[in-house]
Amino acid sequence: FFHFPRCQSSSHCLLSVHRSVLPTWDRPRSRDPMISGSCCAIVALVALLCLSQLRIFAQRRELAAARELASLASARDHRIKARLKRMHRLLRAAEVRENVSVCPPPSPVATKPASGDSATGTGTGSGTAEDGLPASLLLKAQRSWDWRAIASEALRPWGSIRKEQLETAVAACNDNGTMYCQRLQVHKGSLYLTDYRAIFFDRHYAPARVWPLLAALRRHRDLPDVDIVVAGNDEPRVPAFPGVGSSWAKTCRRWPGEKGGPLPPAIFASTTSRGVMDLPWLDFAWYFPRKPHKLRTPPWSVLHPQLVEAGGKVRWEDKLEIAMHTGNVGSVHRKSLAAVAEKAPREVFVNELFIGDHGKIRQTCKEMGLHATGGYQQHKCFMRFEDQCGYKYLLNSASIGYANKFKYLLLCGSVVIYVQDGMQHKEFYEHGLLPGVHYVQVATADDVPAMVRYLREHDSYARAVASAGRARLAALDVRAIAAFNAELFTQYAAKQRFRVRPLPGAVRIDCEDDLWRHYALSQGWARLYLKEDNDTCIHPIPAGATLGPPGWGGAYNGSKPRCLAGHDLNPRAQPDACKFEKPFSTSESFAPPGEFPVTHPRDREGWNTRWKKPDGSCCVGHVPPL
């Protein structure tokens, strides 16, 4: 079909062919229309072949990329399956010598029981996981706390901590009505205290606000120098809710951080959350007085081993299959729980009891036969801890401030149902717990009956969760708590951008009794709480040392909280409490800031000159300068 002109020679022939396939703009116009049409056809064919090759090449590249993505996805799925398998093994964990079976994770809506479960049975199994590991070995995973990770997460918003932020924290304490606020400083292995708020009527629990650092320093004497401000209140002080316009705007107005404005305060609080910038501090309930006091609960060092033992006495099979709450019902969230108990008495039991009822109510619910009735009952009976452990499901719901009973409930070996409604903040240890593994969680009180029915149908899963939660809290003894605080303070110290120096007038604290003497309103009051054996001192007392007043081996030197820190001077409170001529108490300091907080010159208790021994004798001691 192609026609070329006659070639005069081989070179002429090639030149003719070359010219015949050139584009029309690169060769002379041919006078033969047949040749022009043929050249256009060849060019079109070549172009079509090139495009086809390009498409094939692109498709091959897409296919190779798809295969690579599929390979990566397969590897990722394999890793996820491996992690899920490890997590699933934890759910198979149960107490030693007991049988468990595998159940799916809980749901607020009851579903068909898994194979091997029954409404009241424990399922089948041999006390070992699918891969042959004993249940006791799996439970060991719950007995190790990763304090480094928890402390690092708490300090994540703080790239650095400046001295000005501590001053801002003190200002935040003074303008929000806190009952307690202290500046605590560790310098060369010694603890120094400066009080900004220490309300007089609650001094029974003032030492508990300082104890976390004192206990950590006693067990970890290599702690670096730290300078911290502690607000001993239930709620955090520094909100940071970027999704709530009014809250975020208020935060930015108070601490703009630019053009010389103050940065947010570095302050410790009893509870924290992702919506605040406060750092975690231990609630005072961890360090209640070791001697009798008005709230009656022993400190964690005494209570923890007792609860571990008591919680293990009640067999799983003997527990009542009902969700129980006992205690105050003052908050709106617990009132909702009481209303649910009235509607669903077969699933929920609320026993209302206030602190004021302790002197009036003298019989337990079990003694009166009121422990298994369900529903809502008020001010009839009380429950011992062992009695509470007699229920398979225990309720943890929001109180007026915050509920600090979660740790006690977990030690029962029962499933704790955590009602989220109203639970805005958490204590430090809660950041090391997982819902569905150590406890189960529902959104509101209305969801509790459905969860109870689900747990009844999946009894072996409920038993595994109860065992994991109990094992986790059994490992949270005083040594573990001190280890957490030591890790937190060490990481905090690494972020400080200043050198720690004790404030002028700061009070040195070496022992527990230094705190009782410092905060006591009278000598008789102090003797109710003094330990008088110096085993809590940071620095060991040398053998054969002569002990005498005012510290008797400790560092106490006649100090007292300043009157301005101990009273609310508002017109409706105690406006005249700090009049120097007629003070509320002479066991308070009127020294100006920056000076040692010695007591009032008319001190009737003799804190500066003597300290009475239990036998009534007294001795002359050192008098700090006024």
C-alpha positions in Angstrom: 0.0 0.0 0.0 3.0 2.3 0.3 4.5 3.9 -2.7 8.0 5.3 -2.6 9.9 7.1 -5.5 12.4 5.0 -7.4 15.7 4.9 -5.6 18.7 5.9 -7.6 21.1 4.4 -5.0 20.9 2.8 -1.6 21.7 6.0 0.2 19.1 7.8 -1.9 16.6 5.2 -1.0 17.2 5.5 2.7 17.0 9.3 2.5 13.7 9.0 0.7 12.2 6.7 3.3 13.4 8.9 6.1 11.9 11.9 4.5 8.7 10.1 3.9 8.0 9.5 7.6 9.1 13.0 8.8 6.3 15.3 10.0 5.2 17.6 7.3 6.9 20.6 8.8 10.3 18.8 8.7 10.4 17.7 5.1 9.6 19.2 1.7 6.1 18.9 0.5 5.5 15.9 -1.7 3.8 16.4 -5.0 2.3 12.9 -4.6 -0.8 12.9 -2.4 -0.5 9.1 -2.0 2.8 9.5 -0.3 1.5 12.3 2.0 -1.4 10.1 3.1 0.9 7.1 3.8 3.2 9.2 6.0 0.3 10.5 8.1 -0.9 6.9 8.6 2.6 5.8 9.7 2.9 8.7 12.2 -0.5 8.0 13.7 0.3 4.3 14.0 3.6 5.1 15.8 1.9 7.5 18.1 -0.8 5.0 19.0 1.9 2.3 19.8 3.7 4.8 22.1 0.5 5.7 23.9 -0.2 2.0 24.4 3.2 1.4 25.8 2.9 4.3 28.2 -0.5 3.0 29.5 0.9 -0.4 30.0 3.9 1.0 31.9 1.6 3.1 34.1 -0.7 0.1 34.8 2.3 -1.9 35.8 3.5 0.8 38.2 0.0 1.0 39.8 -0.1 -2.8 40.1 3.3 -2.8 41.8 2.2 -0.1 44.2 -1.0 -1.9 45.0 1.0 -5.1 45.8 3.3 -3.2 48.1 0.4 -1.6 50.0 -1.3 -5.0 50.3 1.9 -6.4 51.7 2.2 -3.6 54.3 -1.5 -4.0 55.2 -1.0 -7.7 55.7 2.0 -7.1 58.0 0.0 -4.5 60.0 -3.0 -6.9 60.3 -0.6 -9.5 61.5 0.8 -7.2 64.2 -2.7 -6.1 65.2 -3.9 -9.7 65.5 -0.8 -10.5 67.6 -1.6 -7.7 70.0 -5.3 -8.7 70.2 -4.2 -12.2 70.9 -2.1 -11.0 73.8 -4.9 -8.8 75.1 -7.3 -11.7 74.8 -5.0 -13.9 76.8 -5.2 -11.4 79.7 -9.0 -11.7 79.6 -8.5 -15.4 80.2 -6.7 -14.7 83.5 -8.4 -15.8 86.7 -7.4 -16.6 90.3 -5.0 -19.5 91.0 -6.8 -22.9 91.4 -10.0 -21.5 89.7 -11.5 -22.3 86.3 -12.2 -19.7 83.7 -13.5 -19.6 80.1 -13.2 -16.9 77.4 -16.0 -14.4 76.9 -16.3 -11.5 74.6 -15.8 -7.9 75.9 -18.8 -6.5 77.7 -21.6 -4.5 76.2 -24.3 -2.4 78.0 -26.8 -4.5 76.0 -27.1 -8.1 77.1 -26.3 -10.7 74.4 -26.4 -14.4 74.0 -24.0 -16.1 76.4 -20.8 -17.5 75.0 -20.3 -21.2 74.8 -19.6 -22.7 78.2 -21.3 -19.9 80.2 -24.4 -20.0 82.2 -26.4 -17.5 84.3 -24.6 -18.5 87.4 -21.8 -20.9 86.4 -18.2 -20.3 85.9 -17.7 -22.0 82.6 -15.3 -24.7 81.7 -11.5 -24.6 81.6 -8.4 -26.0 83.2 -7.1 -23.0 85.0 -4.6 -22.3 82.1 -4.7 -20.1 79.0 -5.0 -21.4 75.5 -1.3 -21.5 75.1 -0.8 -23.5 78.3 0.2 -20.5 80.6 -1.2 -20.8 84.1 -3.7 -18.2 85.2 -1.4 -17.2 88.0 1.3 -16.3 85.5 -1.1 -14.2 83.4 -2.2 -12.3 86.5 1.4 -11.2 87.2 1.0 -8.8 84.2 -1.4 -6.8 86.4 1.1 -6.5 89.3 3.6 -4.2 87.6 3.0 -0.4 87.3 4.8 1.5 84.6 5.3 4.7 86.6 7.7 6.2 84.0 5.1 6.2 81.3 2.3 7.5 83.6 4.5 10.4 84.9 5.7 11.2 81.4 2.1 11.5 80.1 1.2 13.7 83.1 4.1 16.1 82.3 3.7 16.0 78.5 2.2 19.5 78.3 5.1 21.0 80.2 8.1 21.5 78.0 9.7 23.5 80.8 8.8 24.9 84.2 9.9 28.4 85.2 10.0 30.1 88.6 7.4 32.6 87.5 4.9 29.8 87.0 5.2 28.8 90.6 4.5 32.4 91.7 1.4 32.3 89.4 0.4 29.0 91.1 0.6 30.7 94.5 -1.6 33.5 93.2 -4.1 30.9 91.9 -4.2 29.4 95.4 -5.0 32.7 97.0 -7.8 33.7 94.7 -10.0 30.6 94.5 -10.8 29.8 98.1 -8.6 26.7 98.5 -8.5 25.2 102.0 -4.8 24.1 101.5 -2.0 25.4 99.5 1.7 24.9 100.2 5.1 25.5 98.5 7.2 22.4 99.0 10.9 22.4 98.3 13.5 19.7 98.3 17.0 21.1 98.7 20.1 18.9 99.3 17.9 16.1 100.6 15.9 18.1 103.1 12.2 19.2 102.8 11.1 22.8 103.3 7.5 24.0 103.8 5.8 27.4 103.2 2.0 27.6 104.0 -0.2 29.8 102.0 -3.5 28.2 103.0 -4.1 25.9 106.0 -7.6 26.3 107.3 -7.6 25.9 111.1 -10.7 23.7 111.5 -9.3 21.0 109.3 -5.7 20.7 110.6 -6.3 17.0 111.4 -5.5 16.4 107.7 -3.0 19.1 107.0 0.0 16.8 107.4 -1.6 14.4 104.8 -1.1 17.1 102.1 2.7 17.1 102.7 3.2 13.4 103.3 3.5 12.3 99.6 6.7 14.2 99.2 8.0 13.4 102.7 7.4 9.7 102.2 9.0 9.7 98.7 12.0 11.5 100.1 12.3 9.0 103.0 12.4 6.0 100.6 14.3 7.7 97.8 16.9 10.0 99.4 18.6 10.6 96.1 15.7 12.8 94.8 16.9 15.8 92.9 16.0 19.3 94.1 12.4 20.3 93.3 10.2 23.3 93.9 6.4 22.6 93.7 3.1 24.2 94.7 0.3 21.9 95.9 -3.4 22.9 96.1 -5.0 20.3 98.4 -8.5 20.5 97.0 -10.8 18.0 95.3 -10.9 19.7 91.9 -8.1 20.9 89.6 -7.2 24.5 89.4 -6.1 25.1 85.8 -8.8 24.2 83.2 -7.9 23.8 79.6 -11.0 22.9 77.6 -10.3 24.1 74.0 -13.7 22.8 72.9 -15.6 25.0 75.4 -15.3 28.6 74.2 -16.1 30.4 77.5 -13.7 28.2 79.5 -10.8 28.5 77.0 -11.3 32.3 76.7 -11.2 32.6 80.5 -8.0 30.5 80.7 -6.3 32.6 78.0 -7.3 35.9 79.7 -5.9 34.8 83.0 -2.6 33.4 81.6 -2.0 34.9 78.1 1.7 34.0 78.1 2.6 36.6 75.6 3.8 40.3 75.7 4.9 39.8 79.3 1.7 38.1 80.4 1.8 35.2 82.9 2.1 31.6 81.8 -0.3 29.0 83.2 0.6 27.9 86.8 2.5 24.7 87.5 0.4 23.4 90.3 -0.4 19.9 91.7 -4.0 18.8 92.5 -5.6 15.7 93.9 -7.4 14.9 90.6 -6.5 15.5 86.9 -7.8 14.9 83.4 -6.9 15.6 79.8 -9.0 18.8 80.2 -6.8 20.4 82.8 -3.1 21.3 83.1 -2.7 20.4 86.8 -0.2 17.8 87.8 -1.2 14.7 89.9 -1.0 14.8 93.7 -2.2 12.2 96.2 -5.5 12.9 97.9 -5.3 13.3 101.7 -7.2 10.0 102.2 -4.0 8.1 101.3 -2.3 9.5 104.4 -5.0 9.7 107.0 -3.8 9.9 110.6 -2.6 6.6 112.0 -4.4 7.4 115.3 -8.2 7.7 115.7 -9.7 10.7 113.9 -13.1 12.1 113.0 -13.3 10.4 109.5 -12.3 7.1 111.1 -10.6 5.6 108.0 -7.0 4.4 108.5 -4.2 5.5 106.2 -3.4 3.3 103.1 -0.3 1.9 104.8 -2.6 0.3 107.4 -5.7 -0.3 105.3 -4.2 -1.8 102.2 -2.9 -5.1 103.6 -6.2 -5.4 105.6 -8.3 -5.0 102.5 -6.2 -7.3 100.5 -6.7 -10.0 103.1 -10.4 -9.3 103.6 -11.2 -9.1 99.9 -9.8 -12.6 99.4 -12.0 -14.2 102.1 -15.3 -14.2 100.0 -15.5 -16.9 97.4 -16.8 -15.9 93.9 -19.6 -18.4 94.1 -20.8 -17.0 97.4 -21.2 -13.4 96.2 -24.7 -11.9 95.5 -25.4 -11.2 91.9 -26.5 -7.6 92.3 -24.8 -4.2 91.9 -24.4 -2.4 95.2 -23.6 1.1 96.5 -23.4 2.1 100.1 -22.6 5.5 101.5 -23.8 9.1 100.9 -26.3 9.8 98.1 -26.0 13.6 98.2 -24.9 14.2 94.6 -27.3 14.4 91.7 -25.5 11.5 90.1 -26.0 9.2 93.1 -29.6 10.3 93.3 -30.1 9.1 89.8 -28.5 5.8 90.9 -31.0 5.6 93.8 -33.9 6.2 91.3 -32.6 3.3 89.1 -32.4 1.0 92.2 -36.1 1.7 92.9 -37.0 0.8 89.4 -34.7 -2.2 89.1 -34.4 -3.8 92.6 -33.3 -7.2 91.1 -30.2 -5.6 89.6 -29.3 -2.6 91.8 -29.1 -2.0 95.6 -28.4 1.4 97.1 -27.9 1.7 100.8 -27.8 5.4 101.8 -25.7 6.2 104.8 -24.1 9.5 106.0 -21.2 10.2 108.3 -23.6 11.4 110.9 -25.3 8.0 110.9 -22.3 6.2 112.4 -23.2 7.0 116.0 -26.8 6.2 115.5 -26.8 3.0 113.4 -25.1 0.1 115.1 -26.2 -3.0 113.1 -25.0 -4.2 109.8 -27.4 -4.8 106.9 -26.4 -8.5 107.0 -27.3 -8.7 110.7 -30.7 -7.1 110.0 -31.3 -9.3 106.9 -31.4 -6.2 104.7 -28.4 -7.0 102.5 -30.1 -8.9 99.8 -33.3 -7.0 99.3 -32.2 -4.7 96.5 -33.8 -1.4 95.7 -33.2 1.8 97.7 -33.0 1.9 101.5 -32.1 4.9 103.7 -30.4 5.2 107.1 -31.2 1.7 108.3 -27.9 -0.2 108.5 -24.2 0.0 107.6 -21.8 -2.4 105.8 -18.3 -3.5 106.8 -15.8 -3.9 104.0 -16.1 -7.6 104.1 -19.9 -7.2 103.7 -19.4 -5.1 100.6 -17.1 -7.8 99.1 -20.1 -10.1 99.3 -21.5 -8.6 96.1 -20.3 -9.6 92.6 -20.8 -6.1 91.3 -19.9 -2.8 93.1 -20.9 0.6 91.9 -18.5 3.6 91.6 -20.3 6.8 90.8 -19.6 10.6 91.2 -20.0 12.2 94.6 -20.3 15.9 95.5 -16.6 16.5 95.1 -15.1 13.3 93.6 -15.4 9.6 94.6 -12.2 8.3 96.2 -13.6 4.8 97.0 -12.6 3.3 93.6 -9.3 1.9 95.0 -11.1 0.2 97.9 -13.7 -1.4 95.7 -11.2 -2.9 93.3 -9.6 -4.8 96.2 -12.8 -6.7 96.9 -12.3 -9.1 94.0 -15.7 -8.0 92.6 -16.5 -6.3 89.3 -16.5 -2.6 89.7 -19.1 -0.9 87.5 -17.7 2.6 86.8 -20.5 5.1 86.0 -19.0 7.8 83.8 -21.6 10.5 84.3 -20.1 13.2 86.5 -16.7 11.6 86.7 -14.7 14.4 85.1 -11.3 13.8 86.7 -9.2 10.8 87.9 -6.6 10.1 90.6 -3.1 9.3 89.6 -3.4 5.5 89.7 -6.5 5.4 87.5 -4.3 6.3 84.5 -2.8 2.8 84.8 -6.2 1.0 84.6 -8.1 -0.2 81.5 -11.9 -0.4 81.2 -12.9 -3.8 80.1 -9.8 -5.3 81.7 -9.7 -4.1 85.3 -13.3 -2.8 85.6 -16.3 -2.3 83.3 -17.8 1.1 82.4 -21.2 2.5 81.6 -22.2 6.0 80.5 -25.1 6.7 83.0 -26.9 5.2 85.9 -29.7 4.1 83.6 -27.2 1.7 81.9 -26.4 -0.2 85.1 -29.2 -2.8 85.0 -28.4 -3.9 81.5 -24.7 -4.2 82.4 -25.6 -6.4 85.4 -27.7 -8.7 83.3 -24.8 -9.0 80.8 -22.3 -9.8 83.5 -24.7 -12.5 84.9 -24.8 -14.1 81.5 -21.1 -13.9 81.1 -20.0 -14.9 84.5 -16.5 -16.1 83.6 -15.7 -12.8 81.9 -16.9 -11.0 85.0 -14.7 -13.2 87.2 -11.6 -12.5 85.0 -12.2 -8.7 85.2 -12.7 -8.9 89.0 -9.4 -10.9 89.4 -7.4 -8.5 87.2 -8.7 -5.5 89.0 -7.9 -7.0 92.4 -4.4 -8.1 91.3 -3.7 -4.6 90.0 -4.6 -2.8 93.2 -3.0 -5.4 95.4 0.3 -4.2 94.0 -0.4 -0.6 94.8 1.2 -0.6 98.3 3.1 2.3 100.0 6.4 1.3 98.2 4.7 1.5 94.8 3.2 4.9 95.7 6.5 6.2 96.8 8.1 4.9 93.6 5.5 6.8 91.5 6.1 10.1 93.4 9.9 9.7 93.1 9.5 9.1 89.3 7.2 12.1 88.9 9.4 14.5 90.9 12.5 13.3 89.1 10.9 14.0 85.7 9.6 17.3 87.0 13.0 18.4 88.2 14.4 17.8 84.8 12.0 20.4 83.4 12.9 23.1 86.0 14.7 26.0 84.5 15.9 27.5 87.7 18.0 26.6 90.8 16.0 25.6 93.8 16.7 27.6 97.0 14.6 27.4 100.2 12.3 30.5 100.5 13.1 32.9 103.3 11.2 31.8 106.4 10.5 28.3 105.1 10.1 25.6 107.7 12.3 22.5 107.6 10.4 19.2 107.9 12.4 16.0 108.6 9.8 13.7 110.3 6.1 13.1 110.5 6.0 14.5 114.1 7.4 17.8 112.7 4.2 18.2 110.7 2.0 17.4 113.7 3.8 19.9 115.9 3.8 22.5 113.2 0.0 22.3 112.5 -1.3 21.6 116.1 -3.6 24.1 117.7 -2.7 23.0 121.2 -0.3 20.5 122.9 -3.2 18.3 123.9 -4.4 18.2 120.3 -0.9 17.3 119.1 -0.5 14.4 121.6 -3.5 12.7 119.9 -1.5 12.2 116.8 2.2 12.3 117.6 4.0 9.0 116.8 7.1 9.7 119.0 9.4 7.1 117.5 11.1 9.0 114.7 10.9 6.1 112.3 9.5 8.4 109.6 12.4 10.8 109.6 14.3 11.5 106.4 17.6 11.6 108.1 18.2 8.7 110.6 18.8 9.7 114.1 22.4 8.9 115.1 22.7 6.1 117.7 23.1 7.5 121.2 22.0 11.0 120.3 20.4 13.1 123.0 16.8 14.1 122.1 15.2 17.1 123.4 12.6 19.8 122.7 11.2 21.3 120.7 11.8 18.7 117.9 12.8 15.6 119.8 15.0 14.4 117.0 13.1 16.1 114.2 13.6 19.5 112.7 10.7 21.3 114.4 11.7 24.6 115.8 8.6 26.3 117.1 6.9 27.2 113.8 3.2 27.6 113.1 1.1 28.5 110.0 0.5 32.2 109.6 -2.9 33.4 110.8 -3.7 34.8 107.3 -3.3 31.3 105.9 -5.5 29.7 108.6 -8.7 31.8 108.4 -11.2 33.1 105.9 -11.2 36.8 106.7 -14.3 37.7 104.7 -17.0 39.7 106.5 -19.3 36.6 106.7 -16.6 34.4 108.0 -13.9 35.4 110.5 -13.0 39.0 109.7 -11.4 39.6 113.2 -9.5 36.3 113.6 -6.1 37.8 112.9 -6.2 40.9 115.1 -2.8 41.0 116.7 -4.2 42.4 120.0 -6.9 39.8 120.3 -6.0 36.8 118.1 -8.2 33.8 117.5 -5.3 31.6 118.7 -1.8 32.4 119.9 -0.7 29.1 118.3 -0.5 30.8 115.0 2.1 33.1 113.5 1.9 36.8 112.9 5.4 37.1 111.5 5.5 38.8 108.1 6.3 36.8 104.9 10.0 36.1 104.5 10.6 35.6 108.2 10.5 32.4 110.3 6.8 31.9 111.3 7.2 31.9 115.1 4.0 32.0 117.2 2.3 35.0 118.8 4.4 36.6 121.6 1.6 35.7 124.1 1.8 32.0 123.1 0.1 30.2 126.0 1.1 26.7 124.8 4.9 27.3 125.0 5.7 26.1 121.5 8.8 28.3 121.4 10.1 27.6 124.9 9.1 24.1 125.9 7.5 20.9 124.8 5.5 18.9 127.3 6.2 15.1 127.4 3.4 12.6 127.8 4.4 12.2 131.5 3.7 15.9 132.0 7.3 17.1 132.4 8.6 19.8 130.2 11.9 21.2 129.2 13.3 24.5 128.0 14.0 24.7 124.3 15.4 27.1 121.7 13.4 30.3 121.1 13.5 31.4 117.4 13.9 35.1 117.1 10.9 37.3 116.5 
